[in-house]
Amino acid sequence: MKLLIDIGNTRVKFAFLESGRLADSQTFTRSKTGIKAGLNSHFKNVDGIEAIFVANVAGDKIATQLTEWAEKKWQITPTFVASEKKRFGVTNAYPKPEVLGVDRWLSLIAARQHARMATCIIDCGTAITVDIVTKYGLHQGGMILPGLSLMRESLITGTSDLTETLAESEFKTLAINTQSAIQTGTLYTVTATIDRLMSDLKDQFKNRIRFIITGGDAEVIRPILPANIAHYPDIVLKGLAYYARQGEKRGRYAASSDNDSNTESNALESTDVMPVNDESTTSASVSSSVEAIEPVETEGIEPVEAVDVEAVKVEAEAIEPAEVEAVETVEAEAVET
């Protein structure tokens, strides 16, 4: 059994991966001073952990605390995944790939494997991040803006008269008290930005793009957004699962290929490609060649609404130069580590 951990700026989300299947996730809020209290509370009685894979955006201090705790509890050193230039059919747009937040990188990987069409991922955490990936796996970049909590805290700390407790507020479109006014104003600021972004991207991609929302504030923000946005609460963990399954796949392949030639074995190791079964290797399509890894589990994932049926057709006028180049190179990129 493997443990997957997504450490954000405020929350920690985790799930167990057993026999290749990802269990339901759980969440706890970490303290500002560290993570050990949460680890003791949730994993004190957990045994049988064979490996730990981590997506951490909370800094080196938290990483050190987790490593020390895991080594003491399970004698395991966690593997901290970092953003890369190319992996699992996705090409990072950042000139310095490691600078892209690993949570954003893993979301791109999971979104890419789940569907072959342009996708916009909106992660509503402490900060709100937006990333776009084309149907060919090319990351187009994104944006970062303050999340709801950051906006509200800045109003309270930056304005002497706005000191009422937000926890006591009730959402109203037109507020009659300070707390509700702050909640309404910040919520509409965020949703108006996202709504405008979605409209612009639909025009840019000729309505051939789907939208995904995730993050701790997604359930608060989503009801005010257009209906055609899907909620994927565990998208980072699903992306992390691809890294966790990697060695598992290679190990099973090696065990079943003891009688194969050394040349074939060495070729597999050098390319760091997860093996695929006979059914997937017989496909002649480009997309099947890219899908060298098993698809992300889709239980609990809501269907994408209001997607243009023409989105699945490749039309000459809809393909941008960058995407044409991606068709020619996608198979080569998918096998690079």
GUDOMI-5053 format. One record per residue: x, y, z of N, C-alpha, C, O in turn; residue in three letters. Coordinates in steps of 0.05 Angstrom, whole numbers, plus 5000, padded with zeros to 4 digits. Atoms other than C-alpha are relative to their C-alpha. Layout:
// residues N
XYZXYZXYZXYZala/...
// end
This chain:
// residues 337
501749765000500050005000501850255000503750275015met/498549755002502650694981498350235010495950235008lys/501449764989500951355013500750244982503050304977leu/499649765017499951964969499150245017496950245028leu/500649764983500152655003500350254983502350294969ile/500049745014498353334973500050215022498050265035asp/499749794979500953885019499750274988501550364973ile/500549735010498054565004500950215021502050145041gly/499349794982498955235037498350005026499250115046asn/501850004977493155115084499249715008499149655032thr/501150274995490654395077501949784991503749834974arg/498650245009493653705071497949794992496149735007val/501950215010489953195028501649754995503949764985lys/498650255004491852465026498149784991495749794996phe/501550245008489651794998501949774998504349804995ala/498450245002492051084996499749874973497549874962phe/500050135026493950724932500749715005502949645013leu/499650294996493149964935499249854975497049894965glu/500550165024493649484877499350184976497650114960ser/500449815022493750084830497650175002497150344984gly/502549854998487150364855500250215022501350165044arg/499849784981486551034890497450015017495250025006leu/502349994981482051034952499050295003500250484993ala/501149744995477751614973501950175016503350075034asp/498149834986481652214997498950105026496550095031ser/500649884974481752525066501650265002503650294989gln/498749744998483653225087500250095029498550035046thr/499849874974486253585148501450274996503050304978phe/498849735001488254305161502649995016502749915039thr/497550014986495554375179500450265015499450475007arg/499549764984497954865232502250164986503650064969ser/498049825012502355455214502949925009504849984995lys/497450084990508055155255501149744989503549694990thr/499050255010508354475224497949804993495549874992gly/501850215010505253825201499949765018498249585014ile/499750244984507153325255497549935016496849705019lys/502550054985500753405296497949874982496649684991ala/501950135019496553235235500849724993499149544990gly/499050265007500952645218499449805023498549585019leu/500550174977500352365289497049935002496349715009asn/502850044997492852455288498949814979497149654985ser/501250165021491552115221501549744993500349564981his/498450235008497151605213501349845023502849655018phe/498850134977499051385283499549705000501349555007lys/500750294999495550715276500049874972498949654968asn/499950105028496850615201502649854996504749965000val/497750165006501550055182499849894972497749924959asp/500150135026503349695118500750204977500250134954gly/499349815021505850315081502749924988504649875002ile/497650085014510950125028501550234987503950214984glu/498749775012512350794996498250255004495850225008ala/501449754997510351525002500750194978503150244973ile/499549815021509552014945498650265007496350265016phe/500949744989508752754960500150224980502050244964val/500049755014506653384925500050225021498050245036ala/499749804978509053954970500550284990502450334976asn/499549725007508254704960500350175025500150415023val/500049864974508954875033502950065010503250185031ala/497349924992516554945035501749775012500749565018gly/498150204991522754575059499549925029500049685036asp/500450074972520954605133497949785003498349595018lys/502150204999514654205123501049744988500449524998ile/498850245012518353715077501849865020501749615021ala/498250124980523553595131498549875022499249655031thr/501750124979518253475184498749744991498749555006gln/501350245010514652975141502149774997501549555004leu/497950205004521152615123500849875027501049635029thr/499150104973523352555196497849835012498449625024glu/502250154988516452315218499749734986499449524999trp/500450245015515851795162502349805004501849565006ala/497750174995522851525173499949875027500749645031glu/500350114973521451435247497749815002498049605015lys/502450174998514551135238500149754983499549534992lys/500150225019515350695176502749934989502949744973trp/497350045012522950725161499950044970501149894955gln/500349945028521051025094500650294995499750475010ile/499449735008523851645061498150084977498149954956thr/501949925020518352005022501350094974503550204974pro/499149905026519152144948498450264994496050254992thr/501349745006517752884934500150054970502350094958phe/500149965029515452964862500450304994499550475008val/499549735009517853584825499050034971498949844956ala/500849955027515453914761502249944981504649994987ser/498050075020518953684698499450134974497350264970glu/500449885027519753904626497949834985496149944972lys/501850185015516153294597499549755016501449635028lys/500650254987512552704627497149934995495350114995arg/502750105004506352284613498550154979496150204981phe/501349875022504952634548499450305003498150424987gly/500449724995505053334578502750154998504750055008val/497649845003510153874559499650265016497750415010thr/500149764983511454424611500750254984502750254969asn/499549755015511155134582502150175013503250355000ala/498249834986515655434635502949964990503749734988tyr/497150035007522955574613501649855021503349705014pro/498950154977524955324682497849835011496349925028lys/502350174993520254734691499549975030497349955039pro/500250054971521754644765498650235015497850205038glu/501249774988518955344779497049975001495750095019val/502950055000511855124762499349845024500549635030leu/500950144976508254914825499449714994498049654974gly/500450285006508154164830497149925000496349744986val/502950065000500754164846498850074973497049934963asp/501049935026499454524780501049804979499549724961arg/498850205018504054034743498449735001497749624980trp/501450254997500453424771497150024990496049834980leu/502749955011493653724754500049984970498149874958ser/499750015029495953804682500249714991498949634971leu/499750285007498053074680497449855002496649704983ile/502550144996491552814708497950094979496449924968ala/501949905019487353264663500549904972498749824957ala/499250105027491253054601499249714996498349644974arg/500550295003490352314614497049944999496149744987gln/502950054998482852374627498550054975496549924969his/501449935025480852694561501950134981503750274988ala/498349895021483952874495498650254988497750244965arg/500949755011481553594488501250225018502150175040met/498949784985483954274510498650035027496150005028ala/501250004973482854354585501150245016503550305015thr/499349794981482954944634499549905028497349825035cys/500150094973484454754706500150255019502050405018ile/500249774982482255264759500249895029498349755038ile/499650114973485055094828499650225020501250415022asp/500849794981481755504883500949945028499349845044cys/498950044973486255464943500650275013499250465008gly/499249754988489755994984500550204978499750444980thr/499949855024491756264917498449854978498249614980ala/501550125022487656134854501949984976502950194967ile/498250045024491755834797498349914977496449764980thr/501350085024489555744726502149894980504150024976val/498250115020492955294675498549884977496349774981asp/501350105024491255094604501949804986504249864983ile/498550205016493554464567498449944975496049894977val/501450075024491954314495499449714998500449555015thr/500650295003489253654470502449844992502449604994lys/497550145007496253494447502049995024504349905021tyr/498350014976499053574518501950235003503750225019gly/498349774998502254254508498950205021496850315017leu/500849804980501854694570500250274988502350344977his/500049735012499955394549500650225020500650455013gln/499549804979501655734615497450055016495549895013gly/502449954984496656044663500250265015501550455006gly/500049754984495556564717499649935029498849715036met/500350034971495556654792498750255011499550475004ile/501349774987490857104833499449925028499349695035leu/500550064972489257164907497449845003495549884989pro/502450154994484356664935498250165019498850385027gly/502049874983478256834977501250085027500850305037leu/498949944973481956785044502150224999502150395017ser/498049795002487757225020498750274996499550475008leu/501449755005482957754994498750105026498950345032met/501449924975478957765059502050095021501550285035arg/498049934980485157775103501350274993501850435011glu/498849755008488058355063498150245006499050455014ser/501949794993481658755073499950055030499850285039leu/500149974971481558625147502550135012502450305029ile/497549904989488858755160500850274988502350435001thr/499249755013489459335112498150235004498750464996gly/501949794995483359725134499149995029498049795038thr/500450014971482559925206497149965009496649845030ser/502850024992474959955207498849734994496649675004asp/501250265008473859255177501249795019503049645011leu/498950194980475158845240498149795010498749645028thr/502050194991468858435248500749724991502149684971glu/499250285005469457675249498549894976496049894975thr/501250115025468257355181498449755006496549694991leu/501350264995466256695212497150035007495549845004ala/502749954991459757005237498250104977495850154981glu/501549885022457657265169498249814986498549564987ser/501850155017452057035124500050124973499850364969glu/499849905027452457085049497450134991495250014993phe/502249865012447857605018501050164977503250274978lys/499149855023448257914950500450305007502450424999thr/499849734990446958604980500249995030498349945044leu/499550034971450058625049499150235016499050465007ala/500849794981447659005109501850005025501150125045ile/498049994979453658865153502749964988503049864965asn/497350015011461158885145500949724992502149694970thr/499150285007462458135147498949904974500349804957gln/501350095024457357975094501050154976501250044954ser/499149835022459758555051502849904990503349894966ala/497450105008466858275052499749734986501049684965ile/500450265012464557575036498850024972499849904953gln/501349965026460057804979502050124980502250034957thr/498249865018465258274950502249834990502949844966gly/497750175008470957774949499049774983500349704964thr/501050225016466657214923499350094972499949954952leu/500749905026463957634866502550084984502650064959tyr/497649935014470957884850501349754987502149764964thr/498850245010473557174842498449884978499449814957val/501750135020467656894804499750174974499650064952thr/500149835024467357494757502549974984502449964959ala/497550055014474657394740500049744985500749724962thr/500050275012473756654727498049994977498549874956ile/502150005021467356764687501150144975500650054952asp/498949865023470857274642502249844986502449834962arg/497950175011476856814634498849774983499849714962leu/501350225015472356234613498950104974499149964953met/501149895024468956674562502250064979501849994956ser/497849945018475556904532501249754989501949734965asp/498850255009478256194529498249864980499249734962leu/501950125020471955944494500450124973500349984953lys/499649875026473056464440502749924988502949864964asp/497350075010480456304435500249724989501549674969gln/499950285008479355554429497549924984497049684981phe/502350065016473055614387498049815013496949645001lys/501850154983468955314443500849715003499249545013asn/499050284998473154674441501949985024504249915021arg/498450014975475554704513498149935023495950025024ile/501650074976473054404578501350135024503650215024arg/499149864976473654704647499749825025497749695029phe/499950164975475554374713500550195023502250365021ile/499549854976475154674782500849815023499649605025ile/499150164977478754404844500950195022500850435019thr/499149844978481554644910498050035023495749975019gly/501649994976478954784979497650194998495550145012gly/502249815002474455364959498249954975496450104969asp/501550065025471655034896497049975005495450074989ala/502850044994465054844929498650265006496150285002glu/501249744995463855564950499850164974497850304970val/499949845024465755864883498349894977497050034962ile/501250145023462755354835497050074996496250114973arg/502849945005455255504847499550264985497350294973pro/500449745013456156214820501150004972500750194957ile/498850025026459855984758498249874980496249754988leu/501650145020456955734692499849705006501649595018pro/500550294994454255024694502049824987502549604997ala/498350185015459254744645502950005011504850034996asn/497450034987464954674695499949765019498149745035ile/500050254985466754004726501750035025503750175025ala/498649994974468953904798501749755003500649535005his/498250234996475153454806501550065026503750175025tyr/498749934975476953504880502749885005504349995019pro/497550154994482653004878501950004976503549814973asp/498450015025486053194813503049995005504449864990ile/497250004994492853314845500949725009502949625000val/499450274992492752634879499949804977501449614976leu/500150185023490652304814502550034982503449844971lys/497549965015496652624779502349875015504149755002gly/497950124983501052394837500049704997502149574999leu/500250295003498451684828501549904976502449674976ala/498550095024501651654759503049955007504249764998tyr/497250044991508551744791500249755018502149605016tyr/499950234982506851234845499749734986500949534995ala/500450255015504650714794502349934982502649704973arg/497950045019510850794752501749755005501949574989gln/498350224993515550314788498549745001499549534995gly/501850234998509749844801499749874972499849624969glu/500450095027508549784726502549874989502549654978lys/497550115011515849684708500749735014501749555001arg/499450244986516549164762498449764990499549544987gly/501750225011510648744737500949924973500949684966arg/499150075027513248794666502549845001502849654986tyr/497550144999520148574685499649715010501049535000ala/500550274989517447974724498849824978499449584978ala/501350175021513347744664501849984975501049844956ser/498350005024519147854615502749895005504749964991ser/497450114993524747444646501349864976503749844974asp/498950155022525447044582500450174975501450074954asn/499649825023525647644536503050064997504650015015asp/497249945005532147874506501050235017499450405025ser/498949794984536848324545499850274985499650484998asn/500249755015536448834489497350135005497250385009thr/502749894996528948924498499850115029498650325033glu/500149914972529748984574501550265004500550445017ser/498449764997535149494569498750244987498850474997asn/501449785014531149904519497850115017497350355018ala/502249914983525249934567501150175023499950385029leu/498949854977529550164626501150274991500750475005glu/498849755008533150694586497950214992498550454995ser/502049815008526751014561498150075022496550265020thr/501749944977523150984628497150024993495650195003asp/502750005009516650814595498549775015499649555017val/501650214988511150434631498949824978497949934958met/500950185021509249814591497050024997495550095016pro/502950005005502449764559499249724992500949564983val/500950265007498149154546499749974970499950174955asn/500250055029497048834478497850174987498250264965asp/502349855012490349184468500850294994500150394973glu/499349725004493349884476502250034979502350234966ser/497849975020499449734433499149954972500550034953thr/500950065027495449494374498650244987498150244963thr/501449765011491950174366501950154982504250194988ser/498449855019494350574307499850305004501150464991ala/500549724996491951244334502250135015503550005032ser/498049854986496551784359499450015030501149985046val/500849974972492551874423500549745016501349755039ser/499550254986493251124440503049975005503749855025ser/497150024996500751174431500850165024502650085039ser/499449834977500951734481499149875026500549895047val/501250114975496651354531501449755008500349535007glu/498450224992502250904554499649945030501149775040ala/500550044972499550934624497049965004495450074988ile/502950054996492950694653498650265007499750435020glu/501549754996487551234655499450045030499249855045pro/500849944972485851584720497349895006495549904989val/502750094993480051284758498150224998498750455004glu/502049795005473751654741497749995020495750135016thr/502250014982469351454800499750275013501750405022glu/500649754986466052064829500550254984500150474993gly/499449775017468152514772497450074984496349904971ile/502449925014462452914744500450034971502650114962glu/499749965029461152914670500350294993499150465006pro/499749735009463253534633497550074984496649934966val/502549925013457053914612500550204978502550344978glu/500149795021455554334551502650014984503550224976ala/497650005017461654104511499149984971497449824964val/500650005029461254244437500749734989502949634991asp/499550265012460453584401502150004979503349794974val/497949985021465153834348502849995013504849984998glu/497349994987470753834401501649764995504149774997ala/498550255005472553124384501049974972502449784965val/499250015028473653274311502450184996502450415005lys/497649835006480353524286499550134974499550004953val/500449855024479054064236502450174994503850275013glu/497549865008484554404197500150285012502250375021ala/500049724992482355104216500250025031500950245040glu/499949994971482154924291502749955011503249985035ala/497350074990489354704295501950234996502350334974ile/498049795001494355224313502749894993503149654997glu/497450105008501555174288501449855022502649645017pro/498650144978504054974357498949725003500349545010ala/501250264996499054414360500649814978500849564982glu/499350175022500754154291502749885005503249645000val/497350104994507954094312499949785021501449595022glu/500250194978505653724374499149734990499949535001ala/500850255011502253194332502349844990502549594993val/497750145011508753034298502049905021503649725016glu/497950074981512752994361498949875026500549795043thr/501150094975507852754414500949735009501349695033val/499250274991509952024413502850015011503349875031glu/497349994990517252204423500050135027501550055045ala/500049864974515552684480498949835022499749865045glu/501350154980511152194516501849805014501249715036ala/498350204988516951714529502450125013504149975024val/497849884986521852224556499550025029497250065037glu/500449984971522952244630500150295008499850355032thr/
// end
